[in-house]
Amino acid sequence: MKLIIANKNYSTWSLRGWLALKAFGVPFEEIKLTLFTEAFYDTLAQHTPVQKVPVLIDGDVTVWDSLAIVEYVNEAHLNGAGWPSGMAQRAEARAIVAQMHSGYNALRNEMPMNCRAQRRLQLSNEAQADVQAIATLWQDLRARHSDQGDYLFGAFSMVDAFFAPVAFRFVTYGIELSGEAERYQQTLLNHPAMKEWLADALNETDIIKEDEAGEPV
Ligand SMILES: N[C@@H](CCC(=O)N[C@@H](CS)C(=O)NCC(=O)O)C(=O)O
């Protein structure tokens, strides 16, 4: 199985797809492309109509879009273990992931993932509201599931894979959390797969200007 991703320093959607495999110990070959280059688009054009990463190639099955990838990995390789075990919790988990996939637009636009950087930013009211909404959500989920494990629904799930880039963003832009939300952020950052991703990101040298937001601290 192959997963096509892009720059680990910047590519949030790549990180989500990559963690959906890595954090569950599913073996795969990683193919890393440099964002926005000719080789990036040429390679992707051979596999997907949308020319965006991540793309998963599993034999004769090709899946693009992080949301479709996590569902495929859950079904084909995890026997359902990628989501919480109860139906109501699964529904809630999928709603939260869908919201991350299509919402929090101000946060996503104003705070690009830039793992290696420390930046100061003036956030809009909308972005501040997104930060607050995520902190409240983390706090609430941890309060409800702390007896089942250290992640949002207890055991690591696709929900955690979807919030992983946010944990890096909060570090980059000096967003300070408190209580259970802060503890959860640290849990995510300390996950061995997150440490591996960050170590690889720190070795990268490409600079994507549009993802370099804020002033160096
Ligand atoms: N909805 C897609 C978004 C994928 C996406 O926007 N990927 C970015 C990298 S993080 C990309 O490939 N951008 C290249 C481009 O837009 O030309 C998903 O969830 O996978």
PDBQT file of the ligand as one rigid body, heavy atoms in Angstrom, charges set to zero:
ROOT
HETATM    1  N1  LIG A 301     -10.344  17.982   1.014  1.00  0.00    +0.000 N 
HETATM    2  C1  LIG A 301      -9.024  17.467   0.712  1.00  0.00    +0.000 C 
HETATM    3  C2  LIG A 301      -8.033  18.611   0.756  1.00  0.00    +0.000 C 
HETATM    4  C3  LIG A 301      -6.677  18.194   0.247  1.00  0.00    +0.000 C 
HETATM    5  C4  LIG A 301      -5.763  19.390   0.062  1.00  0.00    +0.000 C 
HETATM    6  O1  LIG A 301      -6.216  20.552  -0.068  1.00  0.00    +0.000 OA
HETATM    7  N2  LIG A 301      -4.454  19.106   0.038  1.00  0.00    +0.000 N 
HETATM    8  C5  LIG A 301      -3.476  20.154  -0.198  1.00  0.00    +0.000 C 
HETATM    9  C6  LIG A 301      -2.208  19.933   0.636  1.00  0.00    +0.000 C 
HETATM   10  S1  LIG A 301      -2.492  20.038   2.370  1.00  0.00    +0.000 SA
HETATM   11  C7  LIG A 301      -3.032  20.093  -1.650  1.00  0.00    +0.000 C 
HETATM   12  O2  LIG A 301      -2.812  19.030  -2.187  1.00  0.00    +0.000 OA
HETATM   13  N3  LIG A 301      -2.899  21.250  -2.299  1.00  0.00    +0.000 N 
HETATM   14  C8  LIG A 301      -2.404  21.330  -3.648  1.00  0.00    +0.000 C 
HETATM   15  C9  LIG A 301      -3.174  22.313  -4.458  1.00  0.00    +0.000 C 
HETATM   16  O3  LIG A 301      -4.197  22.823  -3.960  1.00  0.00    +0.000 OA
HETATM   17  O4  LIG A 301      -2.781  22.584  -5.615  1.00  0.00    +0.000 OA
HETATM   18  C10 LIG A 301      -8.664  16.361   1.721  1.00  0.00    +0.000 C 
HETATM   19  O5  LIG A 301      -9.302  16.316   2.780  1.00  0.00    +0.000 OA
HETATM   20  O6  LIG A 301      -7.786  15.525   1.449  1.00  0.00    +0.000 OA
ENDROOT
TORSDOF 0
